[in-house]
Structure formats: structure tokens, C-alpha cells
Amino acid sequence: MGDLRLGTAQGRWTVLATVLASAMAFLDSTAVNVALPTIGRDLDASLSGLQWTVTGYTLALASLVLLGGALGDRFGRRRVFLVGVVWFAATSLLCGLAPSTGLLVAARVLQGIGGALLVPGSLSIIQASFAHADRAKAIGLWSGLGGIAGLGGPFLAGFLVDTVSWRWVFLLNVPLAVAVVLVALRHVPESRDPAHHGRFDVGGALTAALALGGVTYALIDAGAGPGTWVALALGLAAGVGFVVQERRAADPMLPLGVFADRQFTGANLTTLAVYGALGGMSFFLVLQLQTVLGYDALAAGAAVVPSILIISLLSSRAGALAGRIGPRLPMTVGPLVAGSGVLYLSFVDAGTGWVTGVLPGSVLFGLGMAATVAPLTATVLGAAPNHLAGVASGVNNTVARAGQLLAVAALPLVVGLSGDDYARPDAFTDGYALAMRVCAGLLAVGGLVSFLTIRDDVLEPDPT
């Protein structure tokens, strides 16, 4: 493993490059939500069209992020990371120029492919490059600064939507990508897994994409016709095929043996619940603020600024604290605190004031996520063998994006929303309240799983 120190100039530049790249992916995972009502009006989209605008990107990212991690392990993490950054910038340009919902969704799928290359690379570069003493703090910085982009995205998107155009939510990625390339070429060290030399698991990538795509289509277009059941059957069959493929492949995209570690499995189950809740909450809250409370895009984005500040200030400290006391306590308490915030936000309705109705829930959610994200990420990587840093990062990113994908696809169906309901206050508000309570329940499940599965010694150095 590497010996890069966080206090050096190269260490700081390396964190900056990975954070900026992750910021592009996180920005497009969250900022787009604020722009959805405007995109819907501009492109005459239905609720399912808006769902696909979100899930098309997440689907490609979740399906291929494991392959992206494996490519980095074999060909060089910095090299594959840079390819992903350039791809992401080019497809962001296509998103910004899209003249219709169909073309926007197609561009978003292509954009997700770039994200699948850069997202696992950004985290595995930190895991492989930094000395063990600085790794948890570096991951905390990556999580905290990335969290600014993820939760700050709605504020920035609101500003762009109200002052320029929703298209600049995507076009902004182009100059960011140029900055990342310049910094990474000069400062980021290359690393790879010398034992990774087998054939790539194309069958695993294809069956994973079919499984997620089939289930997502069935959830979003439920009731549209017999195609829904065909898509669901295809998705479930592909899911079984994926497991069979990974068991038989000589060099599987997902070595199923990593799940033999109880902590690795538990941390990823926590990730599924926490990020599913994050995806659902982000999708519904900004729509509620704009559709029911009458906020403009900028005000809707600004409403979550307290969460941004809390996560940016506390995530690095939470990562360092987990390195000292172990991750079990923050990973148990954090989701419960975040869940209480989401539960509070479920009562936001017409006439609710920001100070008494939105601010307390936003603060609680920020505190909970700040306590959770860095220890969770460090635990996933700490529970996996060091030479599988890229695979572990890919698995965790896949689980996180799959959670978000399934939440955005399923929750409107679960709470009875469809068509143009997102633009009708009377139709949307009841579904919003129920969806937010489901998200609060998911966060509580995440905390319980952590309590039952995580040990405090997972972040201690390997004596061998």
C-alpha cells in the first residue's frame, strides 16, 4: 500500500483531485432533483420521465461501477479515473444540450458510464495511496468535502435554474473536469493490483445491468401494460444469472467471497438502507418545497444549507473519531439521528415555516449523516483485503447507487403518485409524507444493522 501523507502538498492535491471528481458525480446525483420541475415544464415530461432522468444515470452507475473498480485495479487507478473524468465531461455536455426528455435520459445513461469509471477510482486512489495512519482522516475529508457537493448541489442547482438555465447544472461539469485532469496528471500517484491479470467479467456486467434495468423499468412503469411483467421477470432472472455467473467466472467482477466477512456484508447492508433513504428523501423534499410550499428553485436548494455546513464541518472529525474509538457507535447512532430528521421533515406541508418546519429536520439529518458516512466508508474498505481496494470501493458504490435507484423508482409507486402529480400540490403532499416516513424507517434499519454486525477493531492495522 502507499505511503502518501495527508500533511504533504502531494497528499493535499491528491485529495483535492478525488474530491473534485467525486463532486461532479455527487452533484449530478442530487442537484438534478432541484431542476426537475423546471425540466418537466421545459421538456413537457411526466413523472416517469423525471424518474428516468434521475434513475437513468444511477442505473448505469450502479450497473458498471464494479467493472470500473476492476479496470482501475488492473490498468491503473489514476488512468481509469482520468478516462472517467473526460467521459463524464463530454456526456455532461450532451445532457446540457438535450432538446427532449428521451435524449436527456439517453445522455444521462451515458453520463453514468463515466461516473462508473471515476467514482470508484476516486476512493480507491485514497485507499491505495495514503499511509494507514492518515487513511481514515483522508477518507473523512473525501466524504465531508464530497458531501458539500452532494448536499450543496441543490443550492447550486437552484441558483443556476433561477438565474441562467437548468442546462448549466450539467454544463458546469466541463470546467470542473478540466481542473481535475490538470491536478491529477501532476500530483496523483498511480497504483494498481499486480495480481489482477485475468479476463474481464463482461457477463457479470451485462447481467447486473439487465437485473437493475428490468426491475427499475417495472417499478417506474408499473401498470402500463404487459411489458411491466416482462421487464420484472427479465430483471429477476438476470439477477439470478448474475449470482451464477459470479460463482463460475475465473476472474469475477464481484468475488462473492468478500461477503463471507460479516462486517463487510453488514456495512454494505447499512449502505443500502442509508443511501436508499438519502435518494428518496432528496427526490421528494425538493419537489415538496417547490410544488406544495411554492419555493423557487434557489430557495428549495438553500433550505438544505444547514445540512451542508454540518456535514462539511464534522465528517472529517467523524472519520478520525472512528479511527480512535471504532466505527460501531457512530454507524449505529448516526442513521438513527438522520432518520429522526427525515421523520420531522415528513410533516412539512403548505404553510410550514422554514425555521420551525424545515431547519430542525435539516440539522438532525446533517448531524446523522456526518456521523455515518466516513466511518461507514472506512469500514467497508477496512473489512476487505488491501489488494481488493478497487473491488471493495466498487461494491460499496454499487450498493449505494442501487439503493438510491430502487428508492426513486419504487417510492412513487408505493405512495400512489404518477402522471403529472408532481406538479399538483393536492395530489403530491400526501404521497410525500408517506415516502419520507419510509425513508426514516430505512435509516433506522441501517443503524440496527450496524449495531448487530460491526466491530470496533475493523479499522485497526493488519498485523500482517
N, C-alpha and C positions, 0 to 999 in steps of 0.2 A: 504494500500500500504506500501512498505518498507521504511526504514529509513537509508539505507546504504549511506554513504558519500563518494564522489569521492576522498577526500584527505586522506582517511584511507588506510592501507595496504590491508584490505579485499576488499575495493572498487576497488583498482587498479588491484588486482589479478582477480577479477570478470570480469572487462573489458578485461583483457588480455585473459582469457579463452574464452570469447564470440568472441573476435576478431580473435583468432587463429582458432577457429572452423569455423567461417564465412569465414576466409581466404581460408580454404580448398575448400569450395563450390564456392566462388568467383573465386579462382584460376582456378578451372576446368571449370568455365563458360567462361573464357577469354583466359587462357593460351593455351588451346587446339587449338584455332584458328591458332596460330603461327605454331603448329606442323602439321596442316592439309596437306600441300603439301608433307611433308615427309611421313606422314601416308598413303596418297594416293599412293605414289610411292612404299612404302614398302608392302602394302597390295593390290595393284592394284585396288584401289577404284575409282568409278566415282564421279562426282559432287554430285549426290544424296546420295551416300554413305557417303561423307564428311558432307553433310547437316544432315543426320541421326546421325552421330557421335556427332554433336552439339545438335540437337533437341531431340534425344532420352533421353538424360539426362534432358534437360529442360522440356520435356513433362511430365516425371514422377514427377519432382519437382513441376511444376505448377499444376498438377492434384491433388497432395496429400498434398501440403503444408498447406491447410486449415485443413485437418484432423490432420496433425502434430501439428498445433497450438491448436486444440481442445483437443488432447490427453494430451498435456502439461498442459492445464488448469485443466484437471480432475485428472490426475495421478501424477502431479508434473512436473514443467517445467524443473528442473535440471535432473530428472530421464529420461524423454523422450529425452532430449538434449543429454545425455550421450549414450543412446541406438543408437541415430542417428550417433554420432561420431564413435562408434565402427563399426556400419553397413557400414558407408561411407569408413572407412579404409579397411575393408575386401573386399568391391566391387572395391575399387581403385586398390587393388592387382590383382583382376581379370582383370581389364582393362589393367594393365601393362603387363599381361601375354598373352593377347588375340592374337591368331595366324591368325585371319581373320577379315574382316570388319564386317561380321554378328555377330560373337562372341563379337567383341568390342562394337557394338551397343547394344547388349543384356546386356553386363556388364554395359554400360553407363545408361541404363534404371534402372537397379538395384541400381546403384550409386545414381541416382536421388531420389530413395525412401529414402535412408539415408539422403540426403540433405533436403528432406521434413520434416524430424524429427528435424534436428539440426538447420536449418536456422531460422524458426520462434521462436524456443526456445531461440536462442542467443539474439534476440532483446527483446522478452517478459521478459526474465530474467532481463534485464536492466530496462525496464519499470516498472516491479513489485518490484524490489529490491531497487532502489535508491530513495532518498528523492526528492521531487518535485524541490527543489532549484538546485539540481545537475543533474536532469534528462536530460535536453536539452544538457548540456555540455557532459554528458556521451554518449548520442546518437551521438553527434558530433564526439567524439573520436572513437566510434564504426564505424561510417561512414567513417571518414578520414583514420583510420588505415586499415579498410576493403577495402577502395578504393585503398590503396597501393597494396594489394593483387590482387584486381580486374584488375587494370590497370598496375600493375607491373608484373602480370602474364605473359604477352607476353615476357617481357625481360628475366625473369627466364626460361620460356619455350624455348626461343631461345638459351640460354646458354646450357640447358640440351640437346636439339636436336642436336646442333652442336658439343658438346664435349663428350656426352655419348650416349643417345638414347632418342627418343620421349617417350619411355615407362616410363622413370623416371618422366615425367610430372605427371603421376598417382601414381607411387611408392613413391614419396616424401610425399604423404599424410599419410603414415603409421607412420613415426616418429612424425609428427605433431599431429596426433590423440593421440598417447601415452602421449605427453606433455599436451594436453587438458584434458585428463582423470585425470591425476595426479593433475593438478591445480584445476579442478572443484570439485573433491572429497574432497579436503581440504578446499577450500575457498568460493565456490559459494553457497549462501543460497538457500534453497528450497522454492518454492512458488506454490500455486495452487488457483483455483477459487472454494471456498467452495460451491457455488451454482450449480456447474456443476456436475450433477449426473444422467443425462438421458442416453438413449441408443445412441450409435454412429450411425451417418448417413451414413451407408455403401452405400445406394442407391445414395446419393448425390456424394460420392467419385467416384462411378462407372460411373455415367452419366457424370460427369465432365471429367473423363479420356477419355471416348468414344467421347465426343464432341471435345476436343482438339486433340485427336489422329486421328479422322476421317478427320477433316479439315486439319491437318498437312500433313497427307498422300496424300490427294487430291492436296494440293499445291505443294508438292515435286515431286510427280509422275504424274503431270498433263499431259494428252495426252498419257499416257502409255497404255490406254485401258479402257473398261467399268468399271473396278474396281475403277477408279478415281471418277466417278459419284456416284457409290455405297457408297464409303467412304465419299464423301461430303454429301450425303443425310443422311447417318448414323450420321455423326457429327452434322449436323444441327438439326436432330430430337432429338439427345441426349442432345443438348443444351437447347431445349425447355423442354425436360423431366427433366433436372436439375432444371430449374426455378420452374416447377410444384412440383417437389419433395421437394424443399426447402420451398415452401409455405405450404406444407401439413405436413412436418415432425414435430413431437413433440419436438425434440431437433436437429434442422438443423445444418449441418456443416457450412453453411453460413446464419446467420439470416439476411434476406433481409431488415429487419427494420433498420439496421445500415446505409443503403443508403438513408434513409429519411433525414439524416443530409447532407445539401448541401455541406458543406466543406469536409466531408468525401468522398462524391462522387466526388467532384471536384479534391481533392488531388489524388484520385486513377485514374481518367482520365488523370491527368498530369503524373502520374507514368506510365501509359500505353504508352503514347506518348514518354516520355523521355527514358524509358528503351527499347522500340521498336527501337528507333533511336540508342541507345547505342549498342544493339545487332547487328543491321545491319551494323553500322559503323565498329565495331570491326571485324566482319566476312570479310568484303570487303577490309578494309585498309591493313591488314597484307597479304592478298593474292595479292593485287596490288603491294605492296612493293617487294614481292618475285617474282611474276610471270612476272611483267612488268619492274620494276626497277632493278631486279637482286640482291636484297639484300639476304644475307643468313639469317637463322632464328634468329641468335643473333642480327644482325643489324636491322631487322624488329622489334624485340621486343624493342631494345634500342631507336628506333625512337619515342616512346611514353613516354620516361622517363620524359620530361618536364611536361606532364600532371600528372604523378605520384607525382612528387615533389610538384606541386601546390596543388593538392587535399589533400595530406598528411599535408601540412602546413596550409591550410586555412579552411578545413572542420569543425574542432572543433570551430574555431573562428566564422564561419558562423552559426553554431548551437547556440552558445552563443549570437550572434548578433540577431538572430531571436527570442530568448527568451526575448530580451530587446525591440526591435522595432516591432516585429511581423513578420510573415513569408511571407506576401504577396509580398513585394518588391523583396526579393531575389528569390522567386519562380517564379516571373514574368520575372525579368531581367536575371537570371541565364540561363534558357533554351535558351533565345534569343542570349546570348553571346556564349553559347556552339554551337548553330546552325550556327552562323557565322563562327565558327572554322571549322565545318564539311563542310560547303559550300566552304570555302577556300581549304580544303583538296580534294574536288571533282576535282580540277584541277591538282592534282598530276598525272604525266604521264611519259613516258620514257624520260630520260634526266633531269627530275626535280631534283634540288639540295635539300639537306636536310635543309640547313639554310634558304633558301628563299621559299621553297615549302612545307616542312613538319612542320618545327618548329613553324611558326606563327599560323597555324591552330591547332597544338597540344596545344600551350599555351592558345589560346582562348577557346578551348574545356575544358581544365583543369580548367580555371577560372570559366567558366559557371557551370560545374558540381560541383565544390567546393561550389559555392553559392547555389546550388539547393538541393543536396542530403540530408544533415542534416535537414534543415528546412522542406523539404517535408516529411521525415520520422517522425519527431516530430509532424507535423500537422496531419498526419494520426492517430497517437496514441492519440494525444490530442483531436481530434474530436470524438473519440469513448469513451464509458463509461469505467471507470477504470477496472471493473471486466471482461471486454472483451478484455484485453490486448493481449492475445494469438490469439483470433479470428481476431482482427484488424491487428496484425502483419502478420497473415496467409493470410488475404485478400490482403494486400499490396504486400506481396511476390508473391502471385499467379498472381496478375495483372502484376507485374514487369516481372516475368518469362514468362507469356503468351505473353506479348509484345515482348520480345526477341525471343520467339519461333516462333511467327507468322511472325516476320520480316525476320528471317533467312530462314523460309520456303517459304515465298511469294516473297521476293525481286529478287532472281534469275529468277523466272518465269516472274515477271513484267518487268525485263530488258532484257529478252530473252537469258539467259545463261542456258546451260545444258551439259550433257555428260562430255567430258574432257576439256571444255572451260577454266576451272580454270588453266590449265597448258599451255594455248596458249595465249601469250601476245596480239596478234592482235584481238582475239575474246573477251578477258576479259575486256580490258580497256574501251571500250565504255559503256558496262554494268555497270562497276564500277562507272563512272562519274554520270550516271543517278541515281544509287542506293544511292550514297552519297547525292545527291540533295533531294531525297525523305526523307532521314534521317534528313537533315537540316529542311525540311518542318515540319516533325513531332515534332522537338524540338520547332519550332515557335508556333505550335498548343499547346504544353504543356504550354508555357509561357502565351498564351492568355487565356487558361482555368483557370490558377491560378489567373490571373488578374480579371476574371469575378466571381470567386467563393470563393476565400479565404479571410477571415477577419483577422485582426491583433490580435484579442483578443482570438484566438483559443488556444494559449499556456498559457493563464493566469490561475492561480489556480482556481479550482472549489470551490466557497464559501461554498458549502455544504459538 
